[in-house]
Amino acid sequence: MKSVDQMNMVDQMNMVDHHRTSGGEKRRVLMITEGTYPHVIGGVGTWCDLLINGLDEVAWDVLPILAGVEPEARYSLPAHAHLLPAISLWSHDPAPRAKFQGFRAMRQRKSAGPADSDLPGVLTAGLLGWDEPLEPLVDALVRCRLRPELIRATFRSKEGWAAFLAALEKVLVVQPAAAGSPPPLGMRHAIELYQSLYWVARTAAVGTPASDLVHVTAAGWSMIPAVIDKALAGTPVLLTEHGVYVREAYLGAIRSETSPSRVFVHTRLARGLTRLAYRTADMVVPVTAANCWWEDALGVAPERIRVIHNGVHVPDHATPPPRTATVVSVGRVDPLKDVHTLLRVAHEVLRRFPDARFLHYGPVVPAQEAYAESCYALHRELRLGDRFRFMGATKTPASVVLDADIAVLTSISEGFPLAVLEAMALSRPVVSTVVGGVSEGLQGGGLVAPSRDVHGLATAIVTLLKDPELAESLGQRGRRRVIRRFTLERCLAGYRDVMDELILQQRVS
């Protein structure tokens, strides 16, 4: 016999199922993105687009966080999704005012006072401290939402600056065994950090519409509004991790030529935002099991981690490869995609197989213009000519992969790349670096080599170009694996279930 609690749970689940199919009011989900959807074409943007279009029983609000002026949207939102004004970091947009909070919050607004001058110090301790408790940080972020008019005055005050310096001094004297001694921090880098914390406060101050669930797409700045929604309204939070935010910050620091002080500020802030994200999320959904180690190491309990692999549409029939010795790569022009290695691989392949040609599809993303110029310079230096062509962004990666005999990926960091799955779904063999969830997904659908292994990657490509029967066999094996494990329908069902579960838990708690 079922207990009352069990009966209530069954009734609630039936209500959710009925709610999903009966044409009643849709569940509202606030999706918060960071530097991706709907303004930047890429893997995460495509994933957001597939999810929003696929879950049309949900009413979506999309809140983008961007660096600088808001560019034109590159993805079109469906009728059941609404695009909110972007939070533009380091812009000249006017400071936010209290909204979406109602009369109760308005009553709590006060003029600036001595208690508010500690805000920069609390943000510093919470976001840059190694293992500081996060409750004071959450309280400070909530204060920013409820009283946004205090932020500018506080950060311009002598008291706010003094609180920041005092907290920073405490951070710098702590020497964690896992991190070593912090570098000396000069005035210029201290001011840059102070400005970043000001924008953390500005981000926290932006009001959000009421929702049944907040879905955050990175464990960074995009988690800040979700933290406050959960603190004020109890809204459950779902975090999807493609790449690991803090790991990618560390990788960026390793390849960076900037000063140790700036590296310290950048990586500590990324780590602090990630700690906050992992503390807040009711469920962390990595797209690959390869991410779980980081999540576990930073304190996410195993029961709050659930892997949902990305999925793609699989055409009913496979199209045979063109047999034109064409190698296609799809990915933004970005250091994490390691386009330099791709160019060197192409140079080595063409030396051994002159009839090959390479087509690279992907946009130059904001702040990576200098890297793109370095890629073009290397292209000229290697004298690749029209045997390697930069084709620009594409909204239809599956269609460009049809032109390929081989798909290639040379990234140094990945989640569970859609570019690999799309190639597999089309029966194209993949040559890839062993990063993120690539091996987890590929398993017999191609050949792999370590990151930056130009010789290994080139040898794999030449092997497949010289043996089209082997290439075709690997491609067919990859397609069968996608059909079994990585369809879009399977991915959507996973998110539908976890969203229902979190909303239900909030309603019965």
C-alpha positions in Angstrom: 0.0 0.0 0.0 1.3 3.5 -0.9 2.1 6.0 1.8 0.4 9.4 1.8 3.8 10.9 0.6 4.0 8.4 -2.2 0.5 9.0 -3.2 1.1 12.7 -3.2 4.2 12.3 -5.3 2.3 10.1 -7.9 -0.5 12.7 -8.0 2.0 15.5 -8.5 3.8 13.6 -11.3 0.4 13.0 -12.9 -0.3 16.7 -12.6 3.0 17.5 -14.3 2.3 15.1 -17.2 -1.3 16.5 -17.5 0.1 20.0 -17.4 2.5 19.2 -20.2 -0.2 17.8 -22.5 -3.5 19.4 -21.7 -2.8 22.9 -23.2 -2.8 24.6 -19.8 -0.4 27.4 -18.8 3.1 26.6 -19.8 6.0 26.2 -17.4 8.2 29.3 -17.5 11.9 28.7 -17.7 14.5 31.5 -17.6 17.6 30.6 -19.6 20.7 32.7 -18.8 23.5 32.5 -21.3 27.0 33.9 -21.4 28.7 35.1 -24.6 26.7 32.6 -26.7 23.0 32.3 -27.6 21.5 34.0 -29.4 24.2 36.4 -30.5 27.2 34.1 -31.3 27.0 31.1 -33.6 28.8 28.0 -32.2 28.3 24.7 -30.4 26.6 26.1 -27.2 24.5 28.5 -29.3 23.3 25.6 -31.4 22.6 23.5 -28.4 20.5 26.3 -26.8 18.6 26.6 -30.1 17.9 22.9 -30.3 16.7 22.8 -26.7 14.4 25.8 -26.9 12.9 24.7 -30.2 12.6 21.1 -29.1 10.9 21.9 -25.7 8.0 23.9 -27.1 5.8 23.0 -24.2 8.0 25.5 -22.2 7.6 29.3 -22.2 11.2 30.5 -22.4 12.7 33.8 -21.3 16.3 34.2 -22.5 18.7 36.5 -20.7 22.0 36.9 -22.4 25.2 38.2 -20.7 27.6 39.8 -23.1 30.9 41.7 -23.0 30.4 45.1 -24.5 27.7 46.4 -26.8 24.9 43.9 -27.6 25.4 42.7 -31.2 22.7 41.5 -33.5 21.0 38.2 -32.7 22.3 35.4 -34.9 19.6 32.8 -34.0 15.8 33.5 -34.4 13.8 32.7 -31.3 10.5 30.7 -31.8 7.1 32.1 -30.7 7.3 30.4 -27.3 10.5 32.1 -26.4 11.1 35.7 -25.4 14.5 37.5 -25.6 15.2 39.9 -22.7 17.5 42.9 -22.9 21.1 41.7 -22.6 23.3 42.4 -19.6 26.2 44.2 -21.3 29.3 44.1 -19.2 31.8 46.9 -19.4 29.3 49.0 -21.4 27.9 52.5 -20.9 24.4 51.2 -20.3 22.6 53.0 -17.4 22.7 51.3 -14.1 19.7 49.0 -13.4 16.8 50.1 -11.2 14.7 47.9 -9.0 12.1 46.0 -11.0 10.3 42.7 -11.1 10.4 42.8 -7.3 7.1 44.4 -6.3 6.1 46.6 -3.4 7.8 44.5 -0.7 11.2 45.0 -2.2 10.6 48.7 -2.8 9.9 49.1 0.9 13.4 47.7 1.7 15.2 50.2 -0.5 17.2 52.7 1.6 19.7 55.4 1.1 23.4 54.5 1.3 24.8 54.1 4.8 27.8 52.7 6.6 26.5 49.2 6.3 26.7 49.4 2.5 30.3 50.3 2.3 31.4 46.7 3.0 29.9 45.5 -0.3 33.2 45.6 -2.3 34.9 43.8 0.6 32.3 41.0 0.8 32.5 40.5 -3.0 36.3 40.3 -2.8 36.4 37.8 0.0 33.6 35.6 -1.4 34.8 35.5 -5.0 38.6 35.5 -4.6 39.0 33.8 -1.2 40.1 30.2 -1.5 37.6 28.5 0.8 35.6 31.4 2.2 32.0 30.6 3.2 29.6 31.7 0.5 26.6 32.8 2.5 27.9 36.4 3.0 28.5 36.6 -0.8 24.9 35.5 -1.5 23.6 38.1 0.9 25.6 40.8 -0.8 24.3 39.9 -4.2 20.7 39.9 -2.9 21.4 43.4 -1.5 22.5 44.5 -5.0 19.2 43.3 -6.5 17.0 44.9 -3.8 18.9 48.2 -3.7 20.6 48.7 -7.0 20.8 52.5 -6.6 23.5 52.0 -3.9 26.0 50.2 -6.1 27.5 53.2 -7.9 27.7 55.3 -4.8 29.3 52.5 -2.8 32.0 51.7 -5.3 32.8 55.4 -5.7 33.1 55.9 -1.9 36.4 56.0 0.1 34.8 53.5 2.5 34.0 51.0 -0.3 37.6 51.3 -1.7 39.0 50.8 1.8 36.8 47.7 2.4 38.0 46.3 -0.9 41.7 46.8 -0.1 41.3 45.3 3.4 39.6 42.2 2.0 42.1 41.9 -0.8 45.0 42.0 1.6 43.5 39.1 3.5 43.1 37.1 0.3 46.7 37.7 -0.7 48.2 36.5 2.6 46.5 33.1 2.3 48.7 30.5 0.6 46.6 27.4 -0.3 48.7 24.2 -0.8 46.9 23.6 -4.0 47.5 27.0 -5.5 50.8 28.4 -4.0 51.5 32.0 -3.1 49.5 34.7 -4.8 51.7 37.1 -6.8 52.1 40.8 -5.8 49.2 42.8 -7.0 50.0 46.3 -8.3 47.6 49.2 -8.3 46.6 48.8 -11.9 45.5 45.2 -11.5 43.8 46.1 -8.2 41.8 48.8 -10.0 40.9 46.3 -12.8 39.7 43.8 -10.2 37.6 46.6 -8.5 36.0 47.4 -11.8 35.2 43.7 -12.3 33.6 43.5 -8.9 31.5 46.6 -9.7 30.2 44.7 -12.8 29.4 41.7 -10.6 27.3 44.0 -8.5 25.7 45.5 -11.6 24.9 42.0 -13.0 23.3 41.1 -9.6 21.2 44.2 -9.7 19.4 43.4 -13.0 15.8 42.2 -12.3 14.5 39.0 -13.7 10.9 37.8 -14.5 9.3 35.2 -12.3 9.9 31.7 -13.5 9.4 28.1 -12.5 13.0 27.2 -13.1 16.3 29.0 -14.0 18.5 27.2 -16.5 22.0 28.5 -16.5 24.4 27.5 -19.4 27.8 28.1 -17.8 29.2 28.2 -14.2 30.3 31.8 -14.5 28.7 35.2 -14.7 25.4 33.7 -15.9 24.9 32.1 -12.5 24.7 35.5 -10.7 21.1 36.3 -11.4 20.1 32.7 -10.7 21.7 32.9 -7.2 19.4 35.8 -6.3 16.3 34.3 -7.8 16.8 31.2 -5.7 17.5 33.2 -2.5 14.5 35.5 -2.9 11.9 33.2 -4.5 13.2 29.7 -4.0 13.4 29.2 -7.7 15.2 25.9 -8.6 18.3 26.2 -10.6 19.6 23.9 -13.3 23.2 24.2 -14.5 24.4 22.7 -17.8 28.1 22.5 -18.2 29.6 22.1 -21.7 33.2 22.9 -21.0 34.3 23.4 -17.4 34.3 27.1 -16.8 37.2 27.2 -14.3 39.3 24.7 -16.3 39.0 26.8 -19.4 40.1 29.9 -17.4 43.2 27.9 -16.3 43.9 26.9 -19.9 43.5 30.5 -21.0 46.0 31.5 -18.3 48.6 28.9 -19.4 48.6 30.1 -23.0 48.3 33.8 -22.1 51.3 36.2 -22.2 49.8 38.5 -19.6 51.3 39.2 -16.2 51.0 36.8 -13.2 48.9 39.4 -11.4 46.3 39.5 -14.1 46.3 35.7 -14.4 45.7 35.5 -10.7 42.7 37.9 -10.8 41.2 36.1 -13.8 41.5 32.6 -12.5 40.5 33.3 -8.9 37.4 35.2 -10.1 36.5 32.2 -12.4 37.0 29.8 -9.5 34.9 31.9 -7.2 32.1 32.1 -9.7 32.3 28.4 -10.2 32.2 27.7 -6.5 29.1 29.9 -6.2 27.5 28.1 -9.2 28.1 24.7 -7.8 26.7 25.7 -4.4 23.6 27.2 -5.9 22.6 24.6 -8.6 20.0 22.1 -7.6 21.2 19.9 -10.4 24.5 20.1 -12.3 24.2 18.5 -15.8 27.5 18.0 -17.5 27.2 17.1 -21.2 30.0 14.5 -20.6 31.2 12.3 -17.8 34.6 13.9 -18.3 33.4 17.0 -16.5 32.3 15.2 -13.3 35.8 15.1 -11.8 35.9 18.9 -11.6 32.4 19.2 -10.2 33.2 16.6 -7.6 36.5 18.2 -6.7 34.7 21.6 -6.1 32.1 20.1 -3.8 29.1 19.0 -5.9 27.5 16.0 -4.3 27.2 13.0 -6.6 23.4 12.9 -6.3 23.3 16.5 -7.7 25.2 15.5 -10.9 23.4 14.0 -13.9 25.1 13.5 -17.2 22.9 14.3 -20.2 24.8 13.9 -23.5 24.2 16.3 -26.4 22.1 14.9 -29.2 21.6 15.7 -32.9 19.0 15.0 -35.6 19.8 11.9 -37.5 18.7 11.8 -41.2 16.7 8.8 -42.3 19.4 7.8 -44.9 23.1 8.3 -44.9 24.6 10.2 -47.8 27.8 8.7 -49.2 31.0 10.8 -49.0 31.9 12.8 -52.1 35.4 11.1 -52.4 37.0 14.5 -53.2 39.6 14.4 -50.4 37.8 17.2 -48.6 38.5 17.7 -44.8 36.0 19.9 -43.0 36.3 21.5 -39.6 33.5 23.4 -37.8 34.3 25.6 -34.8 34.7 29.2 -33.9 38.1 30.9 -34.5 39.3 30.7 -30.9 42.4 29.6 -29.0 40.4 26.7 -27.4 39.7 25.4 -30.8 43.5 25.6 -31.6 43.2 26.7 -35.2 47.0 27.0 -35.3 47.4 23.3 -34.9 44.7 22.8 -37.5 46.7 24.9 -40.0 49.9 23.0 -39.2 48.0 19.6 -39.6 46.8 20.8 -43.0 50.3 21.7 -44.0 51.6 18.3 -43.1 48.7 16.5 -44.8 49.2 18.4 -48.0 52.9 17.6 -48.0 52.0 13.9 -48.0 48.6 14.0 -49.9 48.7 17.1 -52.2 45.1 16.5 -53.5 43.5 17.2 -50.1 41.7 20.4 -49.4 40.5 21.9 -46.1 37.4 23.9 -45.4 37.0 25.6 -42.0 33.6 26.9 -40.9 33.3 29.1 -37.9 32.9 32.7 -36.8 35.5 35.1 -35.3 34.0 35.7 -31.8 34.3 39.0 -30.0 37.7 39.6 -28.2 39.4 37.0 -30.5 40.1 39.3 -33.4 43.9 39.3 -32.6 43.9 35.5 -32.5 42.1 35.4 -35.9 44.8 37.6 -37.4 47.5 35.3 -36.1 45.7 32.4 -37.8 45.6 34.3 -41.1 49.3 35.1 -40.7 50.1 31.5 -40.1 48.0 30.5 -43.1 50.2 32.9 -45.3 53.4 31.7 -43.6 52.6 28.0 -44.4 51.6 29.0 -48.0 48.4 27.0 -47.8 46.6 29.1 -50.4 43.2 27.9 -51.5 44.0 24.4 -50.2 42.8 25.7 -46.8 39.9 28.1 -46.9 38.3 30.0 -44.0 34.6 29.8 -44.9 33.1 31.9 -42.2 30.2 31.1 -39.9 27.5 28.6 -40.8 24.0 28.1 -39.2 23.8 24.7 -40.8 26.9 22.7 -39.8 25.2 19.4 -40.9 25.0 20.6 -44.5 28.6 21.6 -44.7 29.7 18.3 -43.3 28.0 16.6 -46.2 30.8 18.1 -48.4 33.4 16.3 -46.3 35.2 13.0 -46.6 36.6 13.5 -43.1 35.6 15.8 -40.3 38.5 17.1 -38.1 38.6 18.7 -34.6 41.8 20.0 -33.1 40.5 21.6 -29.9 42.4 21.7 -26.6 39.2 21.8 -24.6 35.7 20.6 -25.4 32.5 19.4 -23.7 30.6 16.9 -25.9 31.0 18.6 -29.3 28.0 18.8 -31.6 30.4 19.0 -34.6 31.6 15.5 -33.8 28.0 14.1 -33.4 26.8 15.8 -36.6 29.6 14.2 -38.6 28.9 10.8 -37.1 25.2 11.1 -37.8 26.1 11.7 -41.5 28.4 8.7 -41.6 31.6 10.8 -41.8 34.7 9.5 -40.0 36.1 11.9 -37.4 39.8 12.7 -36.6 40.0 14.5 -33.3 42.1 15.4 -30.3 41.4 13.4 -27.1 39.6 16.2 -25.2 36.4 16.4 -23.1 33.8 13.9 -24.1 35.2 13.2 -27.6 36.4 9.6 -26.8 33.2 9.0 -24.8 31.2 9.8 -27.9 33.3 8.6 -30.7 34.2 5.1 -29.7 35.0 3.5 -33.1 33.6 6.3 -35.2 37.0 7.7 -36.1 40.7 8.2 -35.0 42.1 10.3 -32.2 45.5 11.8 -31.2 46.6 14.0 -28.3 46.1 17.7 -28.3 48.7 19.6 -30.5 50.0 16.4 -31.9 50.4 17.6 -35.5 52.1 14.5 -36.7 49.5 12.1 -35.2 46.5 14.1 -36.4 48.0 14.4 -39.9 48.8 10.7 -40.1 45.3 9.8 -39.1 43.8 12.0 -41.9 46.3 10.7 -44.5 45.5 7.1 -43.5 41.7 7.7 -44.1 42.3 9.6 -47.3 44.4 6.7 -48.7 42.0 4.1 -47.4 38.4 5.2 -48.3 37.0 1.8 -47.4 38.3 2.2 -43.8 37.0 5.7 -43.7 33.5 4.5 -44.8 33.5 1.7 -42.2 34.4 4.1 -39.4 31.7 6.5 -40.6 29.0 3.9 -40.6 30.0 2.7 -37.2 29.8 6.3 -35.9 26.3 6.7 -37.4 25.1 3.5 -35.7 26.4 4.8 -32.3 24.6 8.1 -32.7 21.3 6.3 -33.4 21.8 4.2 -30.3 23.0 6.8 -27.9 23.0 10.4 -29.0 19.8 11.4 -30.8 18.2 14.8 -30.2 15.0 13.1 -28.9 17.0 11.3 -26.2 18.7 14.6 -25.2 15.4 16.5 -25.0 13.8 13.8 -23.0 16.6 14.0 -20.5 16.1 17.7 -20.0 12.4 17.4 -19.9 12.6 14.9 -17.1 15.1 16.9 -15.0 13.2 20.1 -15.4 10.0 18.4 -14.3 11.8 16.8 -11.3 13.2 20.1 -10.1 10.0 22.0 -10.5 8.1 19.3 -8.7 10.5 19.2 -5.8 10.1 23.0 -5.4 6.3 22.7 -5.4 6.1 20.0 -2.8 8.8 21.4 -0.5 
